[in-house]
Amino acid sequence: MQSRFYASAATLVVSFVLSGVAFAQTLSGPASSTEADGAQLEDIVVTAQRRSERLQDVPVAVTSLSSAALSRQGVTSSMELSQAAPSLIMNSNVSVASPYIRGIGSDFFDPTSESPVAIYVDDVYMAAPQANIFSLAGTKQIDVLSGPQGTLFGRNATGGVIQIQTFDPTQDPHLDVSGSYGNYDYVNASFYGSVGVAENVATSVSAQYENQGKGYGKNLFDGSEINKYQINNISIRNKWMIELPTETVLRISGDYSRSGNTVSYHRAPGSFSDLPGAIPPTGYISRYDANINFPDTMRVKSGGLSLKVDQDLGAVSLTSITAYRKSSDYYTLDEDQSTESNIANGAYELAWTAKYQGFSQEVRLKGRDNPVFNWMVGGFYYSAKGSYHDFIFTGINFIDFDQQKTKSIAGFAQATVKLLENTKLTGGVRYTRDTVQFAFPAAGLFPSKRVFKEPTFRVALEQHFSRDILAYVSFNTGFKSGGYALLSADGYDPEKLKAYEVGLKTEWFNRTLRLNINGFLYRYSDQQVNVNRGSGNVVENAGDSHIKGFEATVDYVPTSRLKLSGAVTLMDGHYTDYPGYEFRNARGDSIGIINAKGFRTVRTPKFVGSISAQYTLPTESGDFAANVGLQHNSGYNFVVDPRVRQSSYTIINAGLSWSPSNGPFTVRVWGKNLTDTDYYSIANPNLYPVGDASVSAPPRTYGVTASIKY
């Protein structure tokens, strides 16, 4: 079975590459004309190993997206990253980010629920899930790292890392201003400016405003517009860069964001509410309409300060990152999705305020880059607390206040040694000690504390057959700490992952074709899953699962005007042991408890493929640039029960821009989800009378953007 799986994957990738090359040659003529044109792929520099290295020299599966690539593909927020990184699925559970990489992730929404996929902005750990949906204004580059990343990144990451870097301020003045208008009265205005204010001192400001004036749907109960995904959202970041004569570079950053929405759940088609006081219609109405008497709203405020110090000490360099983050969100939900307001009849109405604040300190010491031996050691301290305030459920203040405090301290080290002329061995180790404490004074429960200790490892062997061909094999272990579910006071254990990977990174034909492939095998134990129980949403340990997969990415530049890109991800995952899984019907009634051994793991589509093309055409009237991107997903289960499933879907985005030759002005017409595909941001099974509920992702949107760069 496994051999057939990988054989099919290899056949598909070879066919994909050959068809792409043939298509490109049809457009551009024979290969010799490509060489004459001088087209080459640009080197991509990443910091996946905390050093600046060519992407093709790093023995890690990385998808890298530059600021220009994000703009071409219309990616403006963290929730749209899955359109550019096929192995990444970005869901949103009650308006919190739920990233999954290679089937590893979580849809927890407690303010203390850290994701197995860690998100970093300028090396600062973004822990709170409520604060991980944000705009990408001022972003320089995004790298998506697949697999456990525990030995070099501050916090353990079982599934992977999303590494976001913003532009550093520059002494030379720089200005980038844009404004967009689209259907549904969508408005987006962004600003980025950088300037030197004194010798060796520069500052920058990035800001964005976003608003959706018209909702995707209506509330039949009162005629109001709902499913507005952005309501007067603002984000702002101020960054300072100070270069001292002591070979010291300081980066000081502060940011603030405010966002809101009226995203509404809907019932599964064919299901309905049988609450006695509900006014028809009581079932599925449409993708975006609802019939509710209690508002579905989310308001989030978040921000933070950070100081990064880079000190050159000659043979070694020291990096220190100090950060403080704070967020709060207010959420209301008509959970039964009906007009029933009589609590005695079972009306489910929900409201809460959640708060988070955290402090982190990371220190790294590394040796100067050396072709024979490279090393790095570091330490990480993290302290955070998250809490619910006035959690109101069915008219009752279910929780006045509860809180979890987390303290973590870790040490890590990694070294790469040259064994032979073109052979290197990398070894890494990390030891983590986490302490979590839970307090629920409203229920009279005494504080409870748990301590988790775990070492994690990385070993990678890489072979450079030439500058353009790298093969590697690696073994990594991942660990995510246990904790408490704030809505139930139940504790859960850590989850662990063993990851085996083999990869090949290549460039061909005078660096006009780049082909990277890898295969991976995961052994996942005690997976943490979000389950709806009578006491609320709880976190349980699911048992064990196996996930295997194959990935390939292709970039080809037949001429300097045309670039073709594609990616393929094939996965197969199933639970090897999952005792006590409770199945429910669409109404939310329990229909049995079984061991879910053999069922497919969640968020592991069998196939994800994407292809994109960008073409530029200089004319006497100005420069034109066109791009089109297509992504197909074969579908996946949101939970173990295959009834709650995302069916296969295809998304097409496109854009056409014009700018005067050598001019700073650009106008771009764009469209997203051009085929108006119906797919979900999230889908969940719930207890009766809620039943299955889901949120549809945005429909077809289109608009125009005007920008000026100086």
Secondary structure, 3 states (H helix, E strand, C coil): CHHHHHHHHHHHHHHHHHHHHHHHHHHHCCHHHHHHHCCCCCCCEECCCCCCEEHHHCCCCEEEEEHHHHHHCCCCEHHHHHHCCCCEEEEEECCEEEEEECCEECCCCCCCCCCCEEEEECCEECCCHHHCCCECCCEEEEEEEECCCCCCCCCCCCCEEEEEEECCCCCCCEEEEEEEEECCCEEEEEEEEEEEEECCEEEEEEEEEEEECCCCEEECCCCCEECCCCCCEEEEEEEEEEEECCCEEEEEEEEEEEEEECCCCEECCCCECCCCCCCCCCECCCCCCECCCCCCEEEEEEEEEEEEEEEECCCEEEEEEEEEEEEEEEEEEECCCCCCCCHHHCCCEEEEEEEEEEEEEEEEEEECCCCCEEEEEEEEEEEEEEEEEEEEECCEEEEEEEEEEEEEEEEEEEEEEEEECCEEEEEEEEEEEEEEEEEEHHHCEEEEEEEEEEEEEEEEEEEEEECCEEEEEEEEEEEECCEEECCCCEEECCEEEEEEEEEEEEEECCCCEEEEEEEEEEEEECCEEEEEECCEEEEEECCEEEEEEEEEEEEEEEECCEEEEEEEEEEEEEEEECCCEEEECCCCCEEEEECCCCCECCCCCCEEEEEEEEEEEEECCEEEEEEEEEEEECCEECCCCCCCEECCEEEEEEEEEEECCCCCEEEEEEEECCCCCCCEEEEECCCCCCCCEEEECCCCEEEEEEEEEC
